[in-house]
C-alpha cells in the first residue's frame, strides 16, 4: 500500500515528535551513552528506551508511582538496551519497562526458553545481582519480520520458513543492534537459514523503518507486533514457527534496592490490567496525527483501569 509524499511527511513528523516526547526527568539523559548522576536515594528515576511504546510504558509507571506517593523523576528516550542497562547498574536510573524474552537473551545469550513462563523463570535466574524484574503482564510485544502484502504475495510467504529461500533477494531494515542480537540477523540465519542480501541500519520500529518499507528501499523490516502502522498499511507479519523470537511480556526491570513494598504493589497492579489488546490500543492513540502527549495517555488509561 502506497502513501502520498505529503502523507508520508506527516507520518514522519508525527512519529519523530513521539520519539522526542516526555523527557520529564530533565535535560539530555545519558548523552552519548555515558551515565548521568546517580538517582537520589528517596527517588525512583524512571527511564525508557528510544521508541514511543517504551516511553508510554515509562509514563504509566511514573504516573502510577507518583499517585502512590512515591517521589519520581524521569529520564526518557535514553537509547537501546546496550545504553540503559549500564545506567541501571550504576544507579543513574532505577526503573525501566522491559520485554522478557529479549532481556533474557541480553543476559544469557545461550538461553533457549521460548514460552512466557519458561522465559520469566529463566530471566529471574539470569539477572545480575542488584537487578530484579517484577510481575510480568499479559501484554506482549514481540519483534517480527514484516513485509508488504506485495512481497508476501510475490513469494507466497506467510511465515519466515516460506520467506527463507528468497531472503537473498531482499534487504532487511532495522535498528543497528539487530545485526548482532541473538534473535536478530544471527538468529534468522541460524534458525531459518535466512541470509538477506543486505542490512540497512535504520531505527527501532520508528519513522525511518516505516518510511523505508513504504518506499521500497527495504523489502523486510524488524517491527513490533503492537505497531498500529502494520495493520494501517496492510502489511504482513510473518509467522515464526521455529520460535526465533521468544515470548516478550512487558514487565518492569528495577534496581532491587528501590523495589519497596509500595513500588512492587503499584507496578504489579499495572501488570494485572495490561494485556496485548490494551497495549495495541494505547499505541494507536499514541500514533494519532494530533501528536498526543504520552503522559496524558498514560494517566487517562490508569484512571480508566481503576489504578
N, C-alpha and C positions, 0 to 999 in steps of 0.2 A: 504494500500500500504506500503510495507516494504522497508527500506533502508538498504544498507550495513553498517557495523560498520564504515568503513572508511568514507563513505559518511556522516554518522551522525556526526562524529567528525568534519568534515569540516564545516557542518552547525552550529554546536555548537560554534566553534571557531569564525566563521564569525559573528554570532549573538552576541556573547559576545563582540566582537570588536565594534559592532554598539552601544551596550548598554553603553560602556565606552567612546564613542566619544564625542567630542565637548565641553569640559569644558572650553570654551574660556574666561570665566569670572575669571578664576584663582583659583587654589587650590582645596580644598575639601569642596564644598559648603554645608553649614548647616550640618556638620558632626554630626552624632548621633542624628539628629532631632533638634539640637539646632540652633537658629537663628544666622546668621552671623552679620557683621556690617551693619549699615543702609546704604542704597543706597544713593549716593551723590545727592543733590538737582538738579544738572544740568545733571543728567544721568538717562537713563532708564535701569534698571537692569532686563534683560530677564531671566526667569527661565524655567525649563522644568521638567516634571516627569521623572521617571526612565525607560522609554521604547523608542525605536527608533523613532516611529512616533511623539511623543511629542517633542523629541529633534529636529527632522527635522522641525516641525512647528515653534519651537522657533528660529531656524536658519533663517527661512523665515522671521519671524517678525523682527529679529535683522538686517538682511541684508537690508530689505526694509527701516527700520527706519534710518539706517546709510546712505543710499543713499539719504534720505530726509533731511539730515543734523542734525539728532538727535545723540547726544552722547550716545553710547550704551556699556554696559558691559554684560557679560553672566555668569550665574551660572546654568549649565545644570546638568541633571541626579540627581536631588535633592532627589527624592523618591516619595512616594504616596501622595495623596491629604491631608492625615492626617498630613503630614510633611510640605508641601509647603503652605497650606492656612495660618497657623500661621506666616510663613515668609512674606507673602503678607501683613498680618495685621500689622506686626511690622516694615515693610519697608525694610526688608532685601533684598527682590526682589520687583519689581514693576509690572511685566507683565508676564503672562504665558498662553500658549494655553490651552483651556479647552473644555469640551463637555457638552452641555446644560442640558441634562437630568440627568446625574449623579451629576452634580454640583447643580442642583435644589434639588435633594434628599439629598445632603450633608447638605444643609442649611435648608431644610424643609422636615423632614422625613415622614410627613403625606401628601406630595404632591401627587396628583392624575392625573395631566396633562400628556398626552402622545403624542399629536400631536406637530409638530415642532413649530407652532405659539403659542399654549397654553403653552408649556413649556417655550418658550422665554419670554412671558408676565409674567408668574408666577415667573420666575427666577429674573426678574428685581425688583419684589416686595420682594423677599426673601433675596436678598443680604444685608449683614450688611453695616452700614454706613462706607464710606471710600473705598468701592469696587464697581466697575462698570463692566458691560460687554459692548462691542462694537457690531457692526453688526454681526449677525450670517451668516456663509457661507452656501451654499447648501451642502457642504461636510459633510457627516455623517459617523461616525464610531461607531457602536454600539457593546456593549457586546453581545455575543451569545453563546449558548451551542453548541459545536461542537463534533461530534463523527466520528469515522472511517466509511467507507462505509460498512465494515463487520458488525459493530454494528447496523448501520441503517437497513441493510437488515435483520439481525437476529430478530429484534423486529418490522420490518415493520414500522419504525419510520421516519416520515417526519417532525414532529412537537414535541414540548415539551408535548403536550397533548398525543401524541402517546407514548412517552417515559415514561410518568409518572407512569404507572403501573409496570414498570420494574426498576425504579430508585434504589430500594433496592438491586438490583443485581450489581450495578455499583459503581465505585469510581470516584468522581469528583475531578479535579485538577485545581487550580488557585492560584492567589496571596493570602496571608493570610487575607487581609482585606475583601476579597469576602465573607468570612464566616459571617460577621456582617453587610455588607451593605444592605440597604432595598431591592435592586433588586438582591442581591446575594442569598446565601443559604436561608435566611429567606423568600425572595420573591418567590423563587421556591417552597418552602414548602407551603406558603400561597396561591399562585396563581394557582399552578398545583397539589398540594398535592404530590409533588415530593421530597422524602427524600432519599438521596443517602446513600449507605452502609457505605461510609467513605468519608472524605475530605482530600486531600493531599495538603499541603502548598507548592507552587512552586514559580512562578513569574507571572508578569502581561503580559501574552501572549508572553513570552520570550522563550529562548532556553531550559529551564528546562521543561516548559509545553509541548513544541513541542516534546522533547525527550521522555517524559513520555507517551504521546499519541501514538507516533511512536512505542515505545517498549511494550505498552500494560500494563504498571504499573498503568495507569488510563484508564478508558473507556469513559470518557466525560471530556471536558475542557471548561473553560470560555476563549473565544478568541475574538479578534476584527474582525469585518466583512471585513475590508480592508486588512487583513493579506494575502499576496500572498501565504503563506505556505498552506493555506486551499485548494485552487484550485490546487496547485502543487502536493499535496498528494491525491487529490480526496476525501477529507473529506467532511462531510455533515454538513451544518449549519442548525440546527433545527429551523423551523418556530416558531414564538412566537404569536399565535393567540389571546392570552389574554393580550398582551402588558405588560408583566412583565418588559421588557426593554423599557423605554421611548425613544422618539426622542433624538438623540445625535449629534446635529450640532456643528461643530467646530467653536469656537469663542474666542476672546481674553478676559481674565479676567485681570483687571488692577486697580492699585491704582488710585482712582479718581483724586487725586492731580497731577498725572503725565499725565493725559489724555488731553494734549494740543490739539489745533485745528490741528496742523501738525500731531501729533501722531494719532488722530482719523481719519483724512483724509487718511493717509497712510495705516493704518490697515483695514479700511473699504473698501479701494480699493482692498486689497487682498481678502476680503470676496466675492467680486463680481466675482472673477475669479476662486475661489477654489470650485470644486464640487467633488462628491464621486469618479467618474471615474478618475479624475486627482490625487486625494489623493492615490487611489489604485496603479496607475502607478508610483507615486513617491515612494511608499513603495516597489514596485517591484525593482526599481532601487537601493533603499537603501539596499535591501537584496541580491544584486548581490555578487557572490563569490569573486570578487576582492576587497571587502570591501571599497566601495567608501566613500568619505568624505561627511558628511551630509551638511556641509556649501556650498560645490560646487554644490551639487544637488539643494540646495535652491537658490543660485544665478543664476544658469542656468535656473531654472524654472521661476524666476522673470523676467529674460530677455526675455524668450520666451513668457511670458504673457504680455509683454509691461509694466511692473511695475518697 
